[in-house]
């Protein structure tokens, strides 16, 4: 007779277990997470306000209803299945199907992960407190792991992975909150950015990451591109502080603290002749002012750290060659030394330049570019987020106000939003992106107003437009040819005065009109595109 293979889950529970298994390894920032929650809960699923996870005050102070229901059912089913496995009935001594071993494993991984939420779900602890929390987390996790997996001789896939699973949970919690708090705003571009950052940390396949990528993925360089002020350094910080860190079970502590393992270097902040020394370090006497040996940032990064090379497009040709060697061979030398040193950390590069154009212009090495572009993340402009969801501006202003004036955040946010409605035209492009919006909030908080620099210059159909003299010439030609109605002429003239003065208030004084009327005329011009281009 052949070996009996038992079915572990009843038909009514199978769909739930399979959905939870998918949830255990899903990207939490993709819509697929909600799809799997819906499949798991069926009619008990509560529709979410958003189709993706985004930072909102209520999400940080309470657990979602769907999550609570999932955890409760998973625990109940897990305990009943565990009891069944521990029973002495002959059928339960039979060999489990490989699929059922994996299903039970996925179910338990889901349960164990949320058992750590009370400890690692906190965000208000100091570096010293985090070590205590990590110790408490291990002492909680270890017996729970044994409770679920040390069942007779069943070869559950995670059974020999106690420490790696604990390390993964620690990394996943860090990554989730780092991403969640780094990318603010309920827009599709922001949601896509959150999902993309997650992939940069874990790849698109978390199961593969668990099987072996966790120790090698840091060798892949991440390149972050996007317009100036769009949050590239925040993205880099989220990735850099979310890398895998080994746990020492004897000392009950992680090998490094995440916040101390991330180093940001702005290339443009250093003179060209100092960049090499900053990155690679130097030996005593390597150059005139080298009175002693110096450790470079690549060396200070350590085995588990990350170095951000901001403004990578500013690197000179010589340093590009040396950086290429680091990315190819993971080796470098201090200036003035012949000894090769090994780099074990992760490199993140950021730029607002088009590196492909820089290659054509002869300013950037093509081989270095191809070492950088394995993992490219593009940060969206603020304008693209506002176009997708106009409420994003209010959300971001409220968030910034909360950081600047926690006690009066709502009052400050209301003041800023009121000023924006009254003084900036609809469709203002925020050329400085999030950084400009932050300065706007600070300006309004301090002096009650904000003056864009340079002044906004509306265009037909959008922003910005060329110089005022060109517009004057076009308008004069249209007047001579009698192409404009009286209303169109007034709109065009209001627009020119606004371009010249840079504010609705000053334009209204010059035109001797009500400021709201001027704003309406300018906004109408931008929307209707009366003055043709070309």
Backbone torsions as a table, in degrees:
resi	resn	phi	psi	omega
1	UNK	NA	143.2	179.6
2	UNK	-79.7	169.1	178.7
3	UNK	-70.4	135.3	179.9
4	UNK	-77.8	131.4	176.7
5	UNK	-109.5	118.0	-175.5
6	UNK	-92.2	151.1	172.0
7	UNK	-93.1	125.4	-170.9
8	UNK	-86.6	-31.8	-173.8
9	UNK	-115.1	139.5	176.2
10	UNK	-67.9	156.4	-176.9
11	UNK	-58.4	-35.6	-178.8
12	UNK	-69.4	-21.5	-179.6
13	UNK	-98.4	-13.6	-171.6
14	UNK	-62.9	-44.1	-179.2
15	UNK	-62.7	-38.8	178.7
16	UNK	-64.1	-46.3	-178.3
17	UNK	-63.4	-41.5	179.5
18	UNK	-65.0	-39.9	179.0
19	UNK	-67.0	-40.9	178.1
20	UNK	-64.8	-36.7	176.3
21	UNK	-60.6	-40.8	177.1
22	UNK	-67.9	-39.3	178.5
23	UNK	-62.7	-34.4	-178.1
24	UNK	-61.5	-22.5	-175.9
25	UNK	-125.6	13.0	-177.5
26	UNK	-83.8	154.7	171.3
27	UNK	-72.8	115.1	-174.1
28	UNK	-66.5	-14.5	-176.5
29	UNK	-99.6	3.9	175.8
30	UNK	-99.2	152.1	178.4
31	UNK	-58.7	-21.8	-178.7
32	UNK	-60.5	-27.2	178.5
33	UNK	-60.8	-44.8	179.6
34	UNK	-68.8	-33.3	177.2
35	UNK	-62.0	-42.7	179.3
36	UNK	-69.6	-35.6	176.0
37	UNK	-63.9	-39.6	179.3
38	UNK	-64.4	-41.7	178.5
39	UNK	-65.7	-38.5	-177.7
40	UNK	-68.5	-41.8	-173.8
41	UNK	-91.8	-21.4	-179.8
42	UNK	61.4	-127.4	-177.4
43	UNK	-68.4	-17.6	179.8
44	UNK	-80.2	-5.9	-178.9
45	UNK	-70.4	136.0	177.4
46	UNK	-104.7	123.8	-177.7
47	UNK	-61.3	135.6	-179.7
48	UNK	-84.7	154.2	177.9
49	UNK	-65.6	-41.4	-179.9
50	UNK	-110.5	156.8	176.5
51	UNK	-87.6	9.9	180.0
52	UNK	-156.4	165.8	179.4
53	UNK	-83.7	127.1	177.3
54	UNK	-142.7	156.3	-177.1
55	UNK	-69.0	117.2	172.2
56	UNK	-139.2	151.4	-176.9
57	UNK	-56.2	-41.5	-176.2
58	UNK	-70.6	-27.2	179.3
59	UNK	-73.2	-20.5	-179.5
60	UNK	-93.0	-6.8	-177.9
61	UNK	-115.2	-7.2	179.8
62	UNK	-147.9	158.3	175.4
63	UNK	-86.4	143.0	179.0
64	UNK	-66.4	146.2	-178.9
65	UNK	-57.9	-43.4	-179.0
66	UNK	-62.9	-39.3	179.6
67	UNK	-64.9	-43.6	178.8
68	UNK	-59.2	-43.8	-178.9
69	UNK	-67.7	-38.1	178.0
70	UNK	-63.9	-45.9	-178.4
71	UNK	-63.5	-44.0	-178.8
72	UNK	-61.3	-46.0	-178.6
73	UNK	-69.7	-38.1	179.6
74	UNK	-62.6	-43.6	179.4
75	UNK	-63.9	-44.3	-179.0
76	UNK	-62.5	-47.2	179.8
77	UNK	-67.2	-37.6	179.1
78	UNK	-62.1	-44.3	-179.0
79	UNK	-66.9	-41.1	179.9
80	UNK	-67.4	-36.4	178.1
81	UNK	-69.6	-39.8	177.6
82	UNK	-61.9	-43.5	178.8
83	UNK	-61.5	-38.4	178.2
84	UNK	-63.7	-40.8	-179.8
85	UNK	-68.0	-29.2	-178.8
86	UNK	-84.9	-13.1	-178.6
87	UNK	-68.1	160.1	-175.4
88	UNK	-97.8	12.7	179.8
89	UNK	-64.1	142.3	-177.0
90	UNK	-53.4	-38.0	-177.5
91	UNK	-62.3	-29.9	-176.9
92	UNK	-82.5	-6.3	174.0
93	UNK	-93.4	-0.2	178.1
94	UNK	-76.7	167.9	-179.5
95	UNK	-75.0	131.2	176.7
96	UNK	-76.5	144.7	173.8
97	UNK	-64.1	146.9	-180.0
98	UNK	-56.5	-39.4	-179.6
99	UNK	-62.6	-40.1	-179.4
100	UNK	-71.4	-34.9	174.3
101	UNK	-58.0	-44.6	-179.0
102	UNK	-69.5	-37.7	-179.3
103	UNK	-66.0	-45.0	177.1
104	UNK	-62.6	-41.3	179.5
105	UNK	-59.2	-48.7	180.0
106	UNK	-62.9	-39.8	179.3
107	UNK	-62.3	-44.3	-178.8
108	UNK	-69.0	-38.8	177.0
109	UNK	-58.8	-41.7	178.0
110	UNK	-62.5	-45.4	-179.9
111	UNK	-63.0	-47.8	-178.0
112	UNK	-61.8	-39.2	-178.3
113	UNK	-58.6	-45.7	-177.0
114	UNK	-79.6	-11.6	171.5
115	UNK	-67.4	-21.2	-177.8
116	UNK	-93.5	-0.1	-173.5
117	UNK	-63.3	-38.6	-177.5
118	UNK	-62.9	-30.1	-179.6
119	UNK	-91.2	-56.2	-175.8
120	UNK	-84.3	-7.0	176.4
121	UNK	-80.7	-7.4	176.3
122	UNK	-76.0	148.2	178.9
123	UNK	-127.1	9.1	-172.6
124	UNK	-111.3	24.0	-177.1
125	UNK	-101.9	155.4	178.2
126	UNK	-86.1	175.4	178.3
127	UNK	-60.1	-44.6	-179.8
128	UNK	-64.2	-41.7	179.9
129	UNK	-66.4	-31.1	-178.1
130	UNK	-64.4	-34.6	178.0
131	UNK	-65.1	-39.2	176.7
132	UNK	-65.3	-42.1	178.9
133	UNK	-63.6	-40.1	179.3
134	UNK	-63.6	-39.4	177.8
135	UNK	-64.8	-44.1	177.9
136	UNK	-63.4	-38.1	-179.6
137	UNK	-63.4	-43.5	179.7
138	UNK	-64.2	-42.4	-179.1
139	UNK	-68.6	-22.5	174.1
140	UNK	-84.0	-42.0	-175.1
141	UNK	-68.7	-44.8	-172.0
142	UNK	-57.1	-52.0	178.8
143	UNK	-67.7	-31.8	177.3
144	UNK	-66.0	-41.0	177.3
145	UNK	-58.8	-46.5	179.6
146	UNK	-63.2	-38.5	-179.9
147	UNK	-57.7	-40.8	-174.4
148	UNK	-88.8	-33.0	-171.1
149	UNK	-107.2	-22.6	-179.2
150	UNK	-83.6	72.1	-177.2
151	UNK	-120.0	103.5	179.8
152	UNK	50.2	-132.5	-176.9
153	UNK	-115.5	21.1	-179.0
154	UNK	-64.2	125.0	-176.0
155	UNK	-84.9	67.4	177.6
156	UNK	-64.4	139.2	-176.3
157	UNK	-55.4	-36.3	-176.7
158	UNK	-86.1	-5.1	-174.0
159	UNK	-56.2	-43.6	178.2
160	UNK	-85.4	11.2	-172.4
161	UNK	-115.2	35.7	-176.0
162	UNK	-58.8	-55.8	-177.3
163	UNK	-67.4	-47.1	177.1
164	UNK	-57.7	-35.7	179.4
165	UNK	-69.3	-39.2	176.5
166	UNK	-62.1	-43.5	178.2
167	UNK	-63.3	-39.5	179.3
168	UNK	-65.3	-44.3	178.6
169	UNK	-58.0	-44.6	179.4
170	UNK	-59.6	-42.1	179.9
171	UNK	-68.8	-41.7	-178.9
172	UNK	-64.0	-42.8	177.6
173	UNK	-61.0	-46.1	179.1
174	UNK	-60.4	-47.2	-177.0
175	UNK	-62.0	-44.7	-177.3
176	UNK	-59.6	-51.2	-176.6
177	UNK	-71.5	-34.6	176.8
178	UNK	-61.7	-43.9	179.4
179	UNK	-70.4	-45.6	-176.7
180	UNK	-57.2	-40.8	-176.3
181	UNK	-91.3	-12.1	-179.6
182	UNK	-84.4	-41.5	-175.5
183	UNK	-107.8	102.0	-177.0
184	UNK	-97.4	145.6	174.5
185	UNK	121.8	136.5	-177.1
186	UNK	-98.0	62.4	176.6
187	UNK	-123.4	158.2	178.3
188	UNK	-62.9	-43.1	177.1
189	UNK	-58.3	-38.5	178.4
190	UNK	-68.3	-40.0	178.6
191	UNK	-63.5	-41.2	178.5
192	UNK	-65.4	-36.1	178.2
193	UNK	-66.1	-42.7	178.3
194	UNK	-59.4	-45.4	179.9
195	UNK	-64.0	-36.8	-178.5
196	UNK	-69.6	-37.2	177.0
197	UNK	-63.8	-41.5	178.1
198	UNK	-58.1	-43.8	178.9
199	UNK	-63.3	-36.1	179.2
200	UNK	-63.0	-32.5	-178.1
201	UNK	-83.6	-42.5	-172.1
202	UNK	-116.7	-4.0	-169.5
203	UNK	71.6	178.4	-179.1
204	UNK	-81.3	-6.6	-175.9
205	UNK	-126.1	96.3	-177.3
206	UNK	-66.7	-29.6	177.3
207	UNK	-64.6	-42.7	177.0
208	UNK	-64.6	-38.7	178.0
209	UNK	-59.2	-43.5	178.6
210	UNK	-63.5	-36.4	-176.0
211	UNK	-71.7	-19.2	-179.4
212	UNK	173.4	-17.9	-177.1
213	UNK	-69.7	-20.3	-175.4
214	UNK	-59.1	-27.1	-178.3
215	UNK	-94.3	-9.1	-175.4
216	UNK	-123.4	-16.7	-173.6
217	UNK	-64.6	-25.0	179.5
218	UNK	-65.2	-16.0	178.4
219	UNK	-74.4	-14.2	177.6
220	UNK	-84.2	123.8	179.5
221	UNK	-79.1	139.5	177.8
222	UNK	-105.8	131.0	176.9
223	UNK	-111.4	122.2	-179.9
224	UNK	-108.3	120.8	179.1
225	UNK	-118.3	168.7	179.1
226	UNK	144.9	165.4	-178.0
227	UNK	-64.8	157.2	179.7
228	UNK	-60.4	136.3	177.3
229	UNK	83.3	8.5	-175.6
230	UNK	-94.1	5.8	173.4
231	UNK	97.8	26.0	-178.4
232	UNK	-62.4	-40.4	-178.6
233	UNK	-68.7	-33.9	176.5
234	UNK	-64.7	-40.2	177.0
235	UNK	-62.6	-44.6	179.1
236	UNK	-60.9	-41.1	179.8
237	UNK	-65.1	-40.1	178.5
238	UNK	-61.5	-41.8	179.3
239	UNK	-70.5	-45.5	-175.3
240	UNK	-65.0	-33.6	-179.2
241	UNK	-92.0	9.0	-179.7
242	UNK	-117.4	18.6	-179.2
243	UNK	-78.3	159.7	179.9
244	UNK	-66.1	135.9	178.3
245	UNK	-131.9	126.9	-178.7
246	UNK	-70.3	153.0	-179.2
247	UNK	-113.1	133.3	178.3
248	UNK	-96.8	110.6	-176.1
249	UNK	-71.0	-25.3	179.0
250	UNK	-71.9	-46.8	179.3
251	UNK	-86.0	-9.7	-179.1
252	UNK	54.7	50.0	178.5
253	UNK	-154.1	157.2	176.8
254	UNK	-81.4	154.5	-174.0
255	UNK	-66.6	-22.0	-179.6
256	UNK	-154.2	157.7	174.8
257	UNK	-94.4	132.3	-174.3
258	UNK	-53.1	-44.8	-175.6
259	UNK	-68.3	-21.6	-179.8
260	UNK	-94.1	1.6	-176.7
261	UNK	-106.7	4.2	-177.7
262	UNK	-113.7	128.7	-176.9
263	UNK	-130.2	120.1	-179.5
264	UNK	-104.2	125.7	179.2
265	UNK	-122.9	122.8	176.7
266	UNK	-93.4	110.8	-175.6
267	UNK	-58.8	-39.0	-175.9
268	UNK	-71.5	-10.5	-179.4
269	UNK	-81.2	-10.7	-177.2
270	UNK	-113.4	147.8	171.8
271	UNK	-62.8	147.6	-174.7
272	UNK	-56.2	-35.2	-177.6
273	UNK	-77.8	-3.8	179.2
274	UNK	-107.2	-12.3	-175.3
275	UNK	-61.3	-45.0	-179.7
276	UNK	-59.2	-44.8	-179.7
277	UNK	-62.8	-39.2	179.5
278	UNK	-64.7	-41.0	-176.5
279	UNK	-78.4	-49.1	-170.2
280	UNK	-101.7	-13.9	-175.2
281	UNK	81.7	175.7	179.0
282	UNK	-150.2	157.7	176.2
283	UNK	-87.8	161.2	176.5
284	UNK	-61.5	131.2	179.4
285	UNK	80.7	8.9	-178.7
286	UNK	-63.6	-29.4	174.9
287	UNK	-151.9	178.7	-168.6
288	UNK	-53.2	-46.3	-175.3
289	UNK	-92.7	8.0	-178.1
290	UNK	-83.7	77.8	-177.4
291	UNK	-75.9	-12.9	178.3
292	UNK	-154.3	166.1	178.0
293	UNK	-70.9	150.9	-179.3
294	UNK	-136.6	136.4	176.1
295	UNK	-83.3	128.1	178.2
296	UNK	-83.9	172.5	-176.3
297	UNK	-68.0	-31.7	178.2
298	UNK	-64.3	-37.0	179.1
299	UNK	-75.4	-39.7	-180.0
300	UNK	-66.6	-22.1	-179.0
301	UNK	-59.4	-35.1	179.1
302	UNK	75.9	-171.4	-174.8
303	UNK	-74.4	-26.0	-171.5
304	UNK	-120.8	13.3	-174.6
305	UNK	-97.0	179.3	-179.0
306	UNK	-136.6	138.6	175.9
307	UNK	-115.5	126.0	172.9
308	UNK	-96.4	123.8	173.6
309	UNK	-102.8	89.9	-178.7
310	UNK	-78.3	146.7	-175.8
311	UNK	58.9	50.2	-177.5
312	UNK	-60.0	-25.8	179.9
313	UNK	-67.2	-11.3	-179.6
314	UNK	-86.5	-6.0	-178.2
315	UNK	-64.4	136.1	175.9
316	UNK	-77.0	168.2	-172.7
317	UNK	-60.7	-40.4	-177.9
318	UNK	-64.5	-45.2	-179.2
319	UNK	-69.0	-31.7	176.2
320	UNK	-60.0	-41.0	179.4
321	UNK	-63.0	-43.4	-178.5
322	UNK	-68.9	-37.3	177.6
323	UNK	-67.4	-36.7	177.5
324	UNK	-57.9	-40.5	178.9
325	UNK	-63.8	-38.7	178.3
326	UNK	-61.7	-45.0	-176.8
327	UNK	-72.4	-29.2	179.9
328	UNK	-82.1	-49.7	-171.4
329	UNK	-110.1	-5.4	-176.9
330	UNK	60.7	33.2	179.9
331	UNK	-132.3	153.1	177.4
332	UNK	-155.9	169.5	177.4
333	UNK	-132.1	142.2	170.7
334	UNK	-66.0	151.2	174.7
335	UNK	-61.3	132.1	178.7
336	UNK	85.7	5.7	178.4
337	UNK	-122.1	156.5	173.7
338	UNK	-107.6	-9.5	-179.5
339	UNK	-72.7	129.3	177.4
340	UNK	-86.8	138.7	178.1
341	UNK	-118.1	150.5	-177.4
342	UNK	-96.5	135.1	175.9
343	UNK	-102.7	122.0	-176.1
344	UNK	-111.7	-1.8	-176.8
345	UNK	-87.0	-164.2	179.9
346	UNK	-114.6	143.0	176.4
347	UNK	-109.6	129.8	171.0
348	UNK	-118.5	133.0	176.9
349	UNK	-116.4	148.7	179.8
350	UNK	-139.9	146.4	177.9
351	UNK	-163.2	152.1	170.9
352	UNK	-103.8	6.1	177.1
353	UNK	-87.8	156.9	171.4
354	UNK	-87.6	100.2	-174.5
355	UNK	-64.6	-27.6	177.9
356	UNK	-66.2	-37.0	175.0
357	UNK	-68.6	-36.3	178.6
358	UNK	-64.7	-32.9	176.8
359	UNK	-65.0	-46.8	179.8
360	UNK	-61.3	-36.8	-179.2
361	UNK	-78.1	-5.4	179.1
362	UNK	82.5	15.8	-177.2
363	UNK	-98.2	-12.7	-176.4
364	UNK	-141.1	138.3	-176.9
365	UNK	-73.2	133.9	179.7
366	UNK	-67.7	-39.0	-179.2
367	UNK	-66.7	-33.7	176.1
368	UNK	-68.2	-39.7	179.0
369	UNK	-58.2	-42.8	-177.9
370	UNK	-72.3	-16.8	171.5
371	UNK	-80.9	-19.0	-178.0
372	UNK	-93.3	-25.7	-165.4
373	UNK	-95.1	17.5	176.2
374	UNK	-66.3	-30.2	-177.0
375	UNK	-138.8	95.1	-176.1
376	UNK	-107.6	128.3	176.7
377	UNK	-119.7	129.5	178.4
378	UNK	-111.0	123.5	178.6
379	UNK	-82.8	133.8	-178.1
380	UNK	-77.0	153.4	175.2
381	UNK	-72.5	158.0	176.0
382	UNK	-63.7	-37.1	-179.5
383	UNK	-60.3	-40.5	-179.5
384	UNK	-67.1	-33.7	177.7
385	UNK	-69.9	-41.5	-179.6
386	UNK	-67.9	-36.7	176.9
387	UNK	-61.9	-38.7	179.8
388	UNK	-70.4	-40.4	-178.9
389	UNK	-148.2	101.3	-178.1
390	UNK	-56.9	-23.2	-179.9
391	UNK	-70.0	-12.6	-179.5
392	UNK	-58.8	-37.7	-178.3
393	UNK	-60.3	-44.8	178.6
394	UNK	-64.3	-40.8	179.9
395	UNK	-62.4	-43.3	-178.5
396	UNK	-70.2	-41.4	178.3
397	UNK	-61.4	-42.8	178.9
398	UNK	-62.5	-40.7	179.3
399	UNK	-65.7	-45.2	-180.0
400	UNK	-64.5	-42.7	179.0
401	UNK	-61.9	-35.2	178.3
402	UNK	-64.2	-32.6	177.5
403	UNK	-76.6	-38.0	-175.3
404	UNK	-79.8	-39.0	-175.7
405	UNK	-139.7	74.6	-174.5
406	UNK	-56.0	-35.5	-176.2
407	UNK	-72.4	-33.7	-177.1
408	UNK	-124.6	40.4	-175.2
409	UNK	-63.2	-42.2	-178.7
410	UNK	-65.6	-40.9	179.3
411	UNK	-64.8	-44.1	179.8
412	UNK	-65.3	-43.3	179.2
413	UNK	-60.2	-42.9	178.7
414	UNK	-62.7	-39.9	178.9
415	UNK	-64.3	-44.7	-179.0
416	UNK	-65.1	-46.4	-178.4
417	UNK	-64.0	-38.2	176.7
418	UNK	-63.2	-42.1	179.0
419	UNK	-63.9	-42.0	-179.6
420	UNK	-62.4	-43.1	-179.6
421	UNK	-62.9	-35.5	-175.0
422	UNK	-85.2	-23.3	-167.9
423	UNK	-122.4	-19.3	177.8
424	UNK	-109.3	143.2	-177.7
425	UNK	-70.9	154.5	174.1
426	UNK	-61.1	135.8	-179.6
427	UNK	84.4	13.5	176.5
428	UNK	-55.5	131.1	-167.1
429	UNK	-83.8	-7.0	-177.9
430	UNK	46.9	66.3	-177.5
431	UNK	-61.5	-25.2	177.3
432	UNK	-89.2	2.0	175.6
433	UNK	58.8	-143.6	-175.1
434	UNK	-60.3	-37.4	-179.7
435	UNK	-61.5	-40.6	178.3
436	UNK	-66.7	-40.8	179.3
437	UNK	-62.2	-39.3	177.2
438	UNK	-61.6	-43.2	178.6
439	UNK	-65.6	-36.2	177.7
440	UNK	-60.9	-46.8	179.7
441	UNK	-61.5	-42.6	179.2
442	UNK	-63.7	-43.7	-179.5
443	UNK	-61.3	-46.2	-179.8
444	UNK	-65.0	-38.0	179.2
445	UNK	-63.8	-38.6	-173.9
446	UNK	-87.4	-48.0	-173.8
447	UNK	-120.8	4.9	173.5
448	UNK	79.7	7.1	179.8
449	UNK	-157.8	166.2	177.9
450	UNK	-137.8	130.0	178.3
451	UNK	-113.7	108.3	178.4
452	UNK	-59.2	145.7	-179.6
453	UNK	-133.2	113.3	-1.4
454	UNK	-73.8	165.3	-179.5
455	UNK	-56.6	146.6	179.7
456	UNK	-63.7	139.9	179.1
457	UNK	-124.5	96.5	-177.3
458	UNK	-60.4	154.1	176.5
459	UNK	-124.3	168.8	172.1
460	UNK	-69.6	112.8	179.5
461	UNK	86.8	3.8	179.2
462	UNK	160.4	-160.6	-177.7
463	UNK	-128.2	156.6	-15.5
464	UNK	-96.2	177.3	180.0
465	UNK	-118.1	169.6	178.9
466	UNK	-72.2	-160.9	-172.5
467	UNK	-72.7	160.2	-175.6
468	UNK	-65.0	-36.2	-176.7
469	UNK	-59.5	-36.8	177.7
470	UNK	-64.2	-41.8	178.9
471	UNK	-65.2	-38.8	178.5
472	UNK	-61.7	-43.5	179.9
473	UNK	-63.1	-42.1	178.8
474	UNK	-63.8	-43.6	-179.1
475	UNK	-64.0	-41.9	179.3
476	UNK	-60.7	-40.9	179.2
477	UNK	-64.5	-41.2	179.9
478	UNK	-67.0	-35.4	177.6
479	UNK	-66.7	-45.4	-179.2
480	UNK	-60.8	-36.8	-178.9
481	UNK	-89.6	3.8	176.3
482	UNK	55.3	47.1	-177.3
483	UNK	-91.0	-15.4	-170.9
484	UNK	-106.8	145.8	169.1
485	UNK	-78.1	170.1	179.9
486	UNK	-61.7	-40.6	-179.1
487	UNK	-67.6	-40.3	178.5
488	UNK	-65.0	-37.0	178.2
489	UNK	-64.5	-43.0	178.5
490	UNK	-63.6	-41.0	178.3
491	UNK	-60.7	-45.4	-177.8
492	UNK	-64.7	-40.6	-178.7
493	UNK	-69.1	-41.4	176.7
494	UNK	-60.0	-37.8	-179.8
495	UNK	-65.1	-43.7	-179.7
496	UNK	-64.1	-42.0	179.4
497	UNK	-66.1	-39.3	178.3
498	UNK	-64.1	-41.6	176.9
499	UNK	-59.1	-40.1	-175.3
500	UNK	-73.2	-39.8	-175.5
501	UNK	-88.5	-30.1	177.7
502	UNK	85.4	1.5	177.5
503	UNK	-152.8	152.0	178.3
504	UNK	-66.9	-35.5	-178.0
505	UNK	-62.8	-48.0	-179.9
506	UNK	-68.4	-38.1	178.6
507	UNK	-63.3	-39.5	179.9
508	UNK	-63.9	-39.8	178.0
509	UNK	-64.7	-43.7	-179.1
510	UNK	-63.9	-39.0	-176.2
511	UNK	-88.0	-9.9	-175.7
512	UNK	56.2	47.4	178.9
513	UNK	-128.8	164.8	174.5
514	UNK	-69.4	138.6	-176.8
515	UNK	-58.8	-37.4	-179.9
516	UNK	-65.6	-33.9	177.6
517	UNK	-67.5	-42.0	178.2
518	UNK	-61.1	-45.5	-179.8
519	UNK	-59.3	-43.5	180.0
520	UNK	-61.7	-40.2	179.8
521	UNK	-66.7	-42.9	-179.2
522	UNK	-66.1	-44.9	179.5
523	UNK	-63.1	-38.1	179.0
524	UNK	-65.0	-37.5	178.4
525	UNK	-63.5	-44.3	-179.5
526	UNK	-63.8	-34.2	-176.4
527	UNK	-80.9	-37.6	-172.4
528	UNK	-93.2	-15.0	176.0
529	UNK	54.0	57.3	-177.5
530	UNK	-69.7	-44.1	-178.0
531	UNK	-83.9	114.3	-177.8
532	UNK	-72.4	153.0	177.1
533	UNK	-95.0	146.3	175.7
534	UNK	79.5	NA	NA
